């Protein structure tokens, strides 16, 4: 397959975290601090810093990745019990959607803000805000308080992922990066695997609020490690957003000038579009005034977002870069894949709970996906480091992803208990492999100085995709479930009250007489199957898009020179 080699630029010769990109004279040399990681000479080596130094710098990153993963499966497992405690099944979708809408607001801004204040400050900020949000959730007394807590946690959580990638991109060449990204995926996988069963066990013994409190010590650890080891200087920039490397630092832009270059308008329009869209989808009544207003409004806001992004100097989703086939295909793959994956993660637990499984048992059934993410992240990284290629690997993991969704769509009340374990394991293999290969493809297709903005755009597609996927799944479930319950129970005395109760709380199912319970379970099974078929459709689109990426050269040095061949 023909390899496309991106153009190189002088801006790629030095990683962002180096003290300076140019030789310094004595009068301009910054003071050397023994504990300042970024000033060490090994960070400016063309093949990146030493393994020992990277382990120190990335320790806070790995703990943050573990924490974010732990939270995701904790909330996925506890979404139904939390919704039941507030007597609102619709809260299930908002627990996820509120978090991911906030992600969509903060992720695209992470690149520029961490260039102004430093990557370390960005990671510390992310963890502190994330912790505050979890504390709000633990103390929430109402649905609105719970949603507000998830919004705050999402603002912090949205910065963790992109900032981690920025730090790796600044320090590690693409060929080596797959291994370090694979290690981060292992941390993510371990956190995910623990989160599900741990959340279930905590809910069974102490209540779901304790699950948010136990994250506080880990949050503090991540903050301390980031404070100690990720100390990055401000990166000076010119009006085009590139670093000034051959000029006096005083020529660089002021902090206020950099703030003015941040696309806050784009972030606002993106969030407003998602909120209007979510309000329309979660109403459940397509003829209500809210839907008739919110749905057209979301379309108008989306068009306004696209319009303003075309003319902003540094848009959060760069329209011009999306004209690159590989970048567009990678972003769309991320978009559709997260729609499918998060739809499964948040609605498959409902499938188990309806059948009478405990919250702990439900959490255990999410573990295979988390284990697969850890294994696949490392395996994909090792394979790419050895071969320097990713296209065929991407095609293979995309096929696995599609197979897992097809197996999930075939689930019913009579499915063998072992089959979901297999489908979830394959889901982890396909999803992790797909995101890893397509992100590397997108980064390999452009110059190094565009990496931060493309990483942010990639995460923006993921956060909007997860939000839309969960919202669509919720709409399909509520619409189909109402129809199924009315069809099966509508003619019985007291059916209206029973339907109201079982739609508000899954726990109400176990209190029903057997003949009623069987019909309600069958209604849920039929409705969830439709949901999983819709998610399979998203998976098909993700697979098609993933096959459109091109094979690009993965260099072994940050400078991207041709003398790094074996």
C-alpha positions as CSV (number, residue, x, y, z in Angstrom):
1,X,0.0,0.0,0.0
2,X,1.3,3.4,-0.9
3,X,2.6,5.3,2.1
4,X,1.8,9.1,2.3
5,X,4.5,11.1,3.9
6,X,3.4,14.4,5.5
7,X,5.5,17.5,5.0
8,X,7.9,18.5,7.8
9,X,8.5,21.9,9.3
10,X,11.1,23.5,11.5
11,X,8.6,23.6,14.3
12,X,8.8,19.8,14.8
13,X,12.5,19.7,15.7
14,X,11.8,20.1,19.4
15,X,9.1,18.8,21.6
16,X,6.7,21.3,23.2
17,X,7.8,20.5,26.7
18,X,11.4,21.4,26.1
19,X,12.6,24.5,27.8
20,X,13.4,26.2,24.5
21,X,13.2,25.4,20.9
22,X,16.3,27.5,20.0
23,X,19.8,27.8,21.3
24,X,19.9,30.2,24.2
25,X,22.5,32.7,25.0
26,X,23.5,33.3,28.6
27,X,21.5,36.4,29.0
28,X,18.4,34.6,27.7
29,X,18.9,31.3,29.4
30,X,16.1,30.4,31.8
31,X,17.1,29.4,35.3
32,X,17.7,25.7,35.8
33,X,15.8,23.9,38.5
34,X,16.7,20.4,39.7
35,X,13.1,19.3,40.0
36,X,11.9,20.8,36.8
37,X,11.2,17.9,34.5
38,X,10.9,19.7,31.3
39,X,14.2,21.4,31.6
40,X,16.1,18.1,31.7
41,X,18.2,17.5,28.7
42,X,16.7,14.1,27.9
43,X,13.4,15.8,27.0
44,X,15.0,17.4,24.0
45,X,16.5,14.3,22.5
46,X,15.2,13.6,18.9
47,X,13.9,10.2,19.9
48,X,12.3,11.5,23.1
49,X,13.2,11.3,26.8
50,X,14.4,8.2,28.6
51,X,12.0,5.5,29.8
52,X,12.7,6.4,33.5
53,X,11.9,10.1,32.8
54,X,8.8,9.2,30.9
55,X,7.5,7.0,33.7
56,X,7.8,10.0,36.1
57,X,6.2,12.5,33.8
58,X,3.4,10.1,32.8
59,X,2.7,8.8,36.3
60,X,0.0,11.5,36.9
61,X,-1.4,10.8,33.4
62,X,-1.8,7.1,34.1
63,X,-3.5,7.7,37.5
64,X,-5.8,10.1,35.9
65,X,-6.6,7.7,33.1
66,X,-7.3,5.0,35.7
67,X,-9.6,7.3,37.6
68,X,-11.5,8.4,34.5
69,X,-12.1,4.8,33.5
70,X,-13.1,3.8,37.0
71,X,-15.7,6.5,37.1
72,X,-17.1,5.6,33.7
73,X,-18.0,2.0,34.6
74,X,-19.0,3.0,38.1
75,X,-21.6,5.3,36.8
76,X,-22.7,3.0,34.0
77,X,-23.3,0.2,36.6
78,X,-25.0,2.6,39.1
79,X,-27.0,4.6,36.6
80,X,-30.1,2.4,37.1
81,X,-30.0,2.4,40.9
82,X,-29.4,6.1,40.9
83,X,-32.3,6.7,38.6
84,X,-34.5,4.4,40.7
85,X,-33.6,6.3,43.9
86,X,-34.9,9.5,42.3
87,X,-37.9,7.6,40.7
88,X,-36.9,8.8,37.2
89,X,-35.7,6.3,34.6
90,X,-35.1,9.2,32.2
91,X,-32.3,10.3,34.6
92,X,-30.3,7.3,33.4
93,X,-29.6,9.0,30.1
94,X,-28.9,12.4,31.6
95,X,-26.3,11.0,34.0
96,X,-24.2,10.2,30.9
97,X,-25.4,13.0,28.6
98,X,-24.7,15.7,31.1
99,X,-21.1,14.4,31.6
100,X,-20.4,14.2,27.9
101,X,-22.0,17.5,27.0
102,X,-19.6,19.1,29.5
103,X,-16.8,17.0,27.9
104,X,-17.8,18.5,24.5
105,X,-17.4,22.0,26.1
106,X,-14.0,21.5,27.7
107,X,-12.2,19.0,25.4
108,X,-11.8,21.3,22.4
109,X,-10.5,24.1,24.5
110,X,-8.0,21.9,26.3
111,X,-5.3,22.2,23.7
112,X,-5.1,26.0,23.6
113,X,-5.6,26.5,27.4
114,X,-2.8,24.1,28.2
115,X,-0.5,25.9,25.7
116,X,-1.2,29.1,27.7
117,X,-0.9,27.7,31.2
118,X,1.1,24.5,30.7
119,X,0.2,20.8,30.4
120,X,0.8,20.2,34.1
121,X,-1.5,23.0,35.1
122,X,-4.1,21.6,32.8
123,X,-3.9,18.1,34.3
124,X,-4.1,19.5,37.8
125,X,-7.1,21.7,36.9
126,X,-8.9,18.7,35.3
127,X,-8.5,16.5,38.3
128,X,-9.6,19.1,40.8
129,X,-12.7,20.0,38.9
130,X,-13.4,16.3,38.3
131,X,-13.2,15.7,42.1
132,X,-15.5,18.6,42.9
133,X,-18.1,17.2,40.5
134,X,-18.0,13.8,42.1
135,X,-18.3,15.4,45.5
136,X,-21.4,17.2,44.3
137,X,-22.9,13.9,43.1
138,X,-22.2,12.2,46.4
139,X,-24.1,15.0,48.2
140,X,-26.9,15.5,45.6
141,X,-30.5,15.7,47.0
142,X,-32.3,16.0,43.7
143,X,-32.2,15.0,40.1
144,X,-31.0,18.5,39.2
145,X,-28.2,18.4,41.8
146,X,-27.1,15.1,40.4
147,X,-27.0,16.3,36.8
148,X,-25.1,19.5,37.9
149,X,-22.5,17.3,39.6
150,X,-22.1,15.3,36.4
151,X,-21.7,18.5,34.4
152,X,-18.9,19.7,36.7
153,X,-17.2,16.3,36.7
154,X,-17.5,16.3,32.9
155,X,-15.8,19.7,32.6
156,X,-12.8,18.2,34.4
157,X,-12.9,14.8,32.9
158,X,-13.0,16.2,29.4
159,X,-9.6,17.8,29.9
160,X,-7.9,14.6,31.2
161,X,-7.9,12.6,28.0
162,X,-6.7,15.3,25.5
163,X,-4.0,16.6,27.9
164,X,-2.6,13.1,28.3
165,X,-2.3,12.8,24.5
166,X,-0.8,16.3,24.3
167,X,1.9,15.3,26.8
168,X,2.7,12.1,24.9
169,X,2.7,14.0,21.6
170,X,5.1,16.6,22.9
171,X,7.5,14.0,24.2
172,X,7.3,10.8,22.2
173,X,7.7,10.1,18.5
174,X,4.7,8.4,16.8
175,X,6.5,5.1,16.3
176,X,7.2,4.8,20.1
177,X,4.0,6.5,21.2
178,X,1.8,3.5,20.5
179,X,3.6,1.6,23.3
180,X,3.1,4.3,25.8
181,X,-0.4,4.9,24.7
182,X,-0.9,1.2,25.1
183,X,0.3,1.4,28.7
184,X,-2.2,4.2,29.3
185,X,-4.9,1.9,27.8
186,X,-3.9,-0.8,30.3
187,X,-4.4,1.7,33.2
188,X,-7.7,2.6,31.6
189,X,-8.7,-1.1,31.2
190,X,-7.8,-1.9,34.8
191,X,-9.9,1.1,36.0
192,X,-12.8,0.1,33.9
193,X,-12.7,-3.6,35.0
194,X,-12.6,-2.6,38.7
195,X,-15.3,0.1,38.3
196,X,-18.2,-2.1,37.4
197,X,-18.1,-4.8,40.1
198,X,-16.8,-2.3,42.7
199,X,-19.7,0.0,42.0
200,X,-22.2,-2.8,42.3
201,X,-20.6,-4.1,45.6
202,X,-20.6,-0.6,47.1
203,X,-24.2,0.0,46.1
204,X,-25.3,-3.3,47.6
205,X,-23.5,-2.6,50.9
206,X,-23.2,1.1,51.4
207,X,-25.3,2.8,48.8
208,X,-24.4,4.5,45.5
209,X,-23.2,7.8,47.1
210,X,-20.2,6.1,48.6
211,X,-19.0,5.2,45.1
212,X,-18.4,8.8,44.3
213,X,-16.6,9.4,47.7
214,X,-14.1,6.7,47.2
215,X,-12.7,8.5,44.1
216,X,-11.5,11.4,46.3
217,X,-8.2,9.8,47.4
218,X,-7.3,8.8,43.8
219,X,-8.1,12.3,42.6
220,X,-5.7,13.8,45.2
221,X,-3.0,11.3,44.2
222,X,-3.3,12.4,40.5
223,X,-3.1,16.0,41.5
224,X,0.1,15.5,43.6
225,X,1.8,13.5,40.9
226,X,0.9,16.0,38.2
227,X,2.1,18.9,40.5
228,X,5.5,17.1,41.1
229,X,6.4,15.8,37.7
230,X,4.5,17.6,34.9
231,X,6.0,21.1,35.0
232,X,5.7,22.7,31.6
233,X,6.6,26.3,30.7
234,X,4.2,28.5,28.7
235,X,4.5,27.9,25.0
236,X,4.9,31.1,23.0
237,X,2.9,31.5,19.8
238,X,2.6,33.7,16.8
239,X,-0.7,34.9,15.3
240,X,-1.0,31.6,13.4
241,X,-0.9,29.6,16.5
242,X,2.6,28.2,16.0
243,X,5.4,28.3,18.5
244,X,8.0,31.1,18.1
245,X,11.3,29.3,18.1
246,X,13.8,31.5,16.4
247,X,12.8,34.8,18.0
248,X,13.2,36.5,21.3
249,X,10.5,35.3,23.7
250,X,9.4,38.8,24.3
251,X,8.1,38.9,20.7
252,X,5.6,36.2,21.7
253,X,1.9,37.0,22.3
254,X,0.8,38.1,25.7
255,X,-1.5,35.9,27.8
256,X,-4.5,38.1,27.0
257,X,-3.8,37.9,23.3
258,X,-3.7,34.2,23.5
259,X,-7.0,34.1,25.4
260,X,-8.5,36.1,22.5
261,X,-7.5,33.4,20.1
262,X,-9.4,30.7,21.9
263,X,-12.6,29.7,20.2
264,X,-15.1,30.2,23.1
265,X,-17.9,31.1,20.6
266,X,-17.4,27.7,18.9
267,X,-17.5,25.9,22.2
268,X,-20.7,27.7,23.2
269,X,-22.4,26.9,19.9
270,X,-21.4,23.3,20.1
271,X,-22.7,22.8,23.6
272,X,-25.9,24.8,22.8
273,X,-26.5,22.5,19.8
274,X,-26.1,19.4,21.9
275,X,-28.3,20.6,24.8
276,X,-31.1,21.6,22.4
277,X,-30.8,18.2,20.6
278,X,-30.8,16.3,23.9
279,X,-33.9,18.2,25.1
280,X,-35.7,17.2,22.0
281,X,-34.7,13.5,22.2
282,X,-35.4,13.0,25.9
283,X,-38.9,14.5,26.0
284,X,-40.4,11.3,24.7
285,X,-43.4,13.1,23.0
286,X,-42.6,14.1,19.4
287,X,-45.6,16.4,19.3
288,X,-44.8,18.5,22.4
289,X,-44.0,22.2,22.0
290,X,-40.5,21.6,23.5
291,X,-39.6,19.1,20.7
292,X,-41.0,21.3,18.0
293,X,-38.9,24.2,19.3
294,X,-35.7,22.4,20.4
295,X,-35.1,20.2,17.3
296,X,-35.2,23.0,14.7
297,X,-33.2,25.2,17.2
298,X,-30.5,22.5,17.4
299,X,-30.2,22.5,13.6
300,X,-29.9,26.2,13.4
301,X,-27.3,26.2,16.1
302,X,-25.4,23.4,14.3
303,X,-25.3,25.4,11.1
304,X,-24.2,28.5,13.0
305,X,-21.4,26.5,14.6
306,X,-20.2,25.3,11.2
307,X,-20.3,28.8,9.8
308,X,-18.3,30.4,12.6
309,X,-15.8,27.6,12.6
310,X,-15.0,28.4,9.0
311,X,-13.8,31.9,9.8
312,X,-12.2,31.5,13.3
313,X,-8.4,31.7,13.2
314,X,-8.1,28.7,15.5
315,X,-11.4,26.7,15.5
316,X,-12.1,23.9,17.9
317,X,-13.0,21.7,15.0
318,X,-10.7,22.8,12.1
319,X,-12.8,22.6,8.9
320,X,-9.8,23.0,6.7
321,X,-7.9,20.1,8.3
322,X,-11.0,18.0,8.0
323,X,-10.7,18.2,4.3
324,X,-7.9,15.7,4.7
325,X,-9.4,12.3,4.0
326,X,-7.6,10.4,6.7
327,X,-8.4,13.0,9.4
328,X,-12.1,13.2,8.5
329,X,-12.4,9.4,8.3
330,X,-10.6,9.1,11.7
331,X,-12.9,11.7,13.4
332,X,-16.0,10.1,11.9
333,X,-14.9,6.7,13.1
334,X,-14.5,8.1,16.6
335,X,-17.9,9.7,16.3
336,X,-19.9,6.6,15.3
337,X,-17.8,4.2,17.4
338,X,-18.5,6.1,20.6
339,X,-22.2,6.3,19.7
340,X,-22.3,2.5,19.6
341,X,-19.9,1.8,22.5
342,X,-21.4,4.1,25.1
343,X,-24.9,3.1,24.1
344,X,-24.0,-0.5,24.9
345,X,-22.2,0.4,28.1
346,X,-25.1,2.3,29.5
347,X,-28.0,0.2,28.3
348,X,-26.6,-3.4,28.5
349,X,-26.7,-3.2,32.4
350,X,-30.4,-2.5,32.1
351,X,-30.7,-5.7,30.2
352,X,-29.2,-7.6,33.1
353,X,-31.1,-5.8,35.9
354,X,-34.4,-6.4,34.2
355,X,-33.7,-10.1,34.3
356,X,-33.1,-9.9,38.1
357,X,-29.3,-9.8,38.3
358,X,-27.9,-7.8,41.2
359,X,-26.0,-4.6,40.7
360,X,-22.8,-6.4,41.6
361,X,-23.5,-9.2,39.1
362,X,-24.3,-6.6,36.5
363,X,-21.0,-4.8,37.1
364,X,-19.1,-8.1,36.7
365,X,-20.5,-8.5,33.2
366,X,-18.8,-5.3,32.1
367,X,-15.4,-6.5,33.2
368,X,-14.5,-8.4,29.9
369,X,-14.7,-5.2,27.9
370,X,-12.3,-3.5,30.3
371,X,-9.8,-6.4,30.3
372,X,-9.9,-6.4,26.5
373,X,-9.2,-2.6,26.4
374,X,-6.0,-3.2,28.4
375,X,-4.8,-6.2,26.4
376,X,-5.7,-4.6,23.1
377,X,-4.1,-1.3,23.9
378,X,-0.8,-2.9,24.6
379,X,-1.0,-5.4,21.8
380,X,-1.9,-2.8,19.2
381,X,0.9,-0.6,20.4
382,X,3.5,-3.4,20.3
383,X,2.4,-4.4,16.8
384,X,2.5,-0.9,15.4
385,X,5.9,-0.3,17.0
386,X,7.3,-3.4,15.4
387,X,5.8,-3.0,11.9
388,X,5.3,0.8,11.6
389,X,1.9,0.1,9.9
390,X,-1.7,0.2,11.0
391,X,-4.1,-0.1,8.1
392,X,-4.6,-3.8,8.1
393,X,-4.7,-3.9,11.9
394,X,-7.3,-1.2,11.8
395,X,-9.4,-3.3,9.4
396,X,-9.1,-6.3,11.6
397,X,-10.2,-4.6,14.9
398,X,-13.0,-2.8,13.1
399,X,-14.4,-6.2,12.0
400,X,-14.2,-7.4,15.6
401,X,-16.1,-4.3,16.7
402,X,-18.8,-4.9,14.2
403,X,-19.1,-8.6,15.3
404,X,-19.5,-7.7,18.9
405,X,-22.3,-5.3,18.2
406,X,-24.1,-7.9,16.1
407,X,-23.8,-10.4,19.0
408,X,-25.3,-7.7,21.3
409,X,-28.1,-7.0,19.0
410,X,-29.0,-10.8,19.1
411,X,-29.4,-10.8,22.9
412,X,-32.8,-11.9,24.3
413,X,-34.2,-13.3,27.5
414,X,-33.2,-16.8,26.4
415,X,-29.6,-16.0,25.5
416,X,-27.0,-18.2,27.3
417,X,-25.5,-16.4,30.2
418,X,-21.9,-16.7,28.8
419,X,-22.6,-15.0,25.5
420,X,-22.6,-11.4,26.8
421,X,-19.1,-12.0,28.3
422,X,-17.8,-12.8,24.8
423,X,-19.6,-9.9,23.1
424,X,-18.3,-7.5,25.7
425,X,-14.7,-8.7,25.4
426,X,-14.9,-8.3,21.6
427,X,-16.4,-4.9,22.1
428,X,-13.3,-3.8,24.1
429,X,-10.9,-5.3,21.5
430,X,-12.7,-3.5,18.6
431,X,-13.3,-0.2,20.2
432,X,-9.8,0.3,21.7
433,X,-8.1,-1.0,18.6
434,X,-10.2,1.3,16.4
435,X,-9.6,4.4,18.4
436,X,-5.8,3.7,18.8
437,X,-5.2,3.1,15.1
438,X,-7.3,5.9,13.8
439,X,-5.9,8.5,16.1
440,X,-2.3,7.5,15.1
441,X,-3.4,7.8,11.4
442,X,-4.8,11.3,12.0
443,X,-1.6,12.4,13.8
444,X,0.6,10.9,11.1
445,X,-1.3,12.7,8.3
446,X,-0.3,16.2,9.6
447,X,2.6,18.2,10.9
448,X,3.5,18.0,14.5
449,X,2.3,21.6,15.3
450,X,-1.3,20.6,14.4
451,X,-1.3,17.6,16.8
452,X,-2.9,19.5,19.7
453,X,-5.8,20.8,17.6
454,X,-6.5,17.5,15.9
455,X,-6.4,15.6,19.2
456,X,-8.9,18.1,20.6
457,X,-11.1,17.7,17.5
458,X,-10.9,13.9,17.8
459,X,-12.0,14.1,21.4
460,X,-14.8,16.5,20.5
461,X,-16.1,14.0,18.0
462,X,-15.9,11.3,20.7
463,X,-17.8,13.4,23.4
464,X,-20.5,14.5,21.0
465,X,-20.8,10.9,19.7
466,X,-21.2,9.4,23.1
467,X,-23.8,12.1,24.0
468,X,-25.8,11.5,20.8
469,X,-25.5,7.7,21.1
470,X,-26.9,7.6,24.6
471,X,-29.6,10.1,23.8
472,X,-30.7,8.2,20.7
473,X,-30.7,4.9,22.7
474,X,-32.8,6.5,25.4
475,X,-35.3,7.8,22.9
476,X,-35.6,4.5,21.1
477,X,-36.0,2.7,24.4
478,X,-38.6,5.0,25.9
479,X,-40.7,5.1,22.7
480,X,-40.5,1.4,22.1
481,X,-41.0,0.4,25.7
482,X,-44.2,2.6,26.0
483,X,-45.6,0.9,22.9
484,X,-44.7,-2.6,24.1
485,X,-46.1,-2.1,27.6
486,X,-49.3,-0.7,26.3
487,X,-49.6,-3.6,23.8
488,X,-49.0,-6.3,26.4
489,X,-50.7,-4.8,29.5
490,X,-53.0,-2.1,28.2
491,X,-56.2,-4.1,28.6
492,X,-55.7,-5.1,32.2
493,X,-57.1,-3.4,35.2
494,X,-54.5,-1.1,36.9
495,X,-52.2,-1.3,33.9
496,X,-51.7,2.5,33.7
497,X,-50.2,2.6,37.2
498,X,-48.1,-0.5,36.7
499,X,-46.7,0.9,33.4
500,X,-45.9,4.2,35.1
501,X,-44.0,2.4,37.9
502,X,-42.0,0.0,35.8
503,X,-41.0,2.9,33.5
504,X,-39.8,4.9,36.5
505,X,-38.0,2.2,38.4
506,X,-36.6,-1.2,37.4
507,X,-36.8,-2.3,41.0
508,X,-40.6,-2.2,40.6
509,X,-40.5,-5.2,38.3
510,X,-39.6,-7.7,41.0
511,X,-42.6,-6.7,43.1
512,X,-45.1,-7.6,40.4
513,X,-47.1,-10.8,40.2
514,X,-45.5,-13.4,38.0
515,X,-47.8,-13.1,35.1
516,X,-47.3,-9.3,35.0
517,X,-43.6,-9.5,35.6
518,X,-43.1,-11.9,32.6
519,X,-44.9,-9.5,30.3
520,X,-42.9,-6.5,31.6
521,X,-39.6,-8.3,31.2
522,X,-40.6,-9.4,27.6
523,X,-41.5,-5.7,26.8
524,X,-38.1,-4.6,28.1
525,X,-36.3,-7.3,26.1
526,X,-38.1,-6.4,22.9
527,X,-37.3,-2.7,23.4
528,X,-33.7,-3.2,24.3
529,X,-33.2,-5.4,21.2
530,X,-34.4,-2.5,19.0
531,X,-31.9,-0.2,20.8
532,X,-29.0,-2.6,20.2
533,X,-29.9,-2.9,16.5
534,X,-29.8,0.9,16.2
535,X,-26.3,0.8,17.9
536,X,-25.3,-1.9,15.4
537,X,-26.1,0.6,12.6
538,X,-23.7,3.1,14.2
539,X,-21.1,0.4,14.3
540,X,-21.5,-0.3,10.6
541,X,-20.9,3.4,9.8
542,X,-17.9,3.5,12.1
543,X,-16.4,0.5,10.3
544,X,-17.0,2.0,6.9
545,X,-15.3,5.2,7.9
546,X,-12.3,3.4,9.5
547,X,-11.6,1.7,6.2
548,X,-11.2,5.1,4.5
549,X,-8.1,6.1,6.4
550,X,-4.8,5.9,4.5
551,X,-1.5,4.4,5.5
552,X,0.9,7.1,6.5
553,X,4.5,6.9,7.6
554,X,5.1,6.6,11.3
555,X,8.4,8.2,12.1
556,X,10.7,7.2,15.0
557,X,11.8,10.7,15.8
558,X,9.8,13.8,16.7
559,X,11.8,15.7,14.0
560,X,10.3,13.3,11.4
561,X,13.5,12.9,9.4
562,X,14.2,10.1,6.9
563,X,17.4,9.0,8.7
564,X,15.5,7.1,11.3
565,X,14.9,4.0,9.2
566,X,15.9,0.6,10.5
